């Protein structure tokens, strides 16, 4: 799946058991970050098991609290946001689903099953 944000093309795919985000800039530069299933699930569970009392949660807070790599948390949150599972407001993330983990896992497996371009 691709979308364009501020002259960047962002694509997510499943590869070698990981969620992969590739960002291509208008200047031709590209970078890729990966997220393991283990980190993906921990981040998704956090939204279902931790009360945020309307304050949301930031990337750094998740990474520190769960001792997870910041980049992998960022990839997970970007994917969950793109899929409408979480909302992002002012760099804080809020559940947009009653079952973030379940919805996240459905999307993970749907992406895994998408045919890869030749």
N, C-alpha and C positions, 0 to 999 in steps of 0.2 A: 504494500500500500504506500502511496506517495502523496505528499502534500507540500505546498510551497509556503514558506514563512520568511518574510523579509529577504527575498532573493536567495533563499536556501531551499533545496529540494531534500526532503527527509523521507527515507524509506526504511521500513522495518521488514525483517525476514527471520526465518528460523534456520539456523545452520549449526550442525554438529552439536545439537542439544542446547544451543544458546539462542537467546533473543539478540538479534544484531540490528543496530541502528546505523545507517549510513547517511551522512549529511554532505551534500554537494553544494558549494557556494557558486554564486554567479561568476566569480573570478576563476573558476575551474578547480579550485582546491577541494579535496574530499577527505573526510575522516570517518572512521568506523569505530564504534564502541560495542562491546558485547556484555551480556548479562546472563549469568547462570540461572538455571531453574531454581536452585536453592535460594539465591538472593531474591529472585522474582517472587517466590512464594512467601518469604519472610516479610517483604514489603507489603504484599497484598494482605496477609494475615494481620499485619499491624493495624490496618484500617478497620478490621472486624473485631479486634480484641482490645484495642486501646481507646478509652473514651477521650475524645478531643474537645468535648464540651463547646463546640462552635468555634474554637480557636484555630483549627486546622493544624497542619504539621508541615515543616519545611524540610528540604532535602538533607541539610546538615544535621538536623535533629534526628532524623531516621538513621542516618549513617552512624552517628555517635552512639545513639541508644542501643542499636542492634549490632554495633561493631562491624559494619558492612562497608565495602568500597563505595565511595561517593559516586563515582562514574556509573557503577552498576545500579545504584539507587536512582540516579538521574534517568538512565535508560528505561527502567521500569516505570517511573512516574510519567515520563513522556508518552510511553505506550498506553498506559492506563488512561491518561488524559485524552489521547487521540481517540481511543475507543469509547469515550464517554463514561468510563467507570469511576473516574474521579474528576473533580472540578479544581481548577487552579485560579486563585485570586490573590493578587499581590504577593506572589512567590510562596503562598501557602496552599496546601492541598487538602481537599475535603472529600469525603465519600459522596459519590453521586448515585450510589447503588446500596440497597439493603444488604447485599452480599458481595462485597468487593472481591474476596478471595475466589468465590465460585465463578463470578463473571470473568475475573482475570484468567482463571484456568481454562475456561471455555475459549477465550480469545487466544491463549497460548497454543492450545491444541488445534484450533481452527487455522492459525497461521502456520503451524507445523505441517498441516495437511495441504496447504496451498501448493499448487505445482510451481516448480522453479523454472524460470526462463532458461532456454537453451543457450 
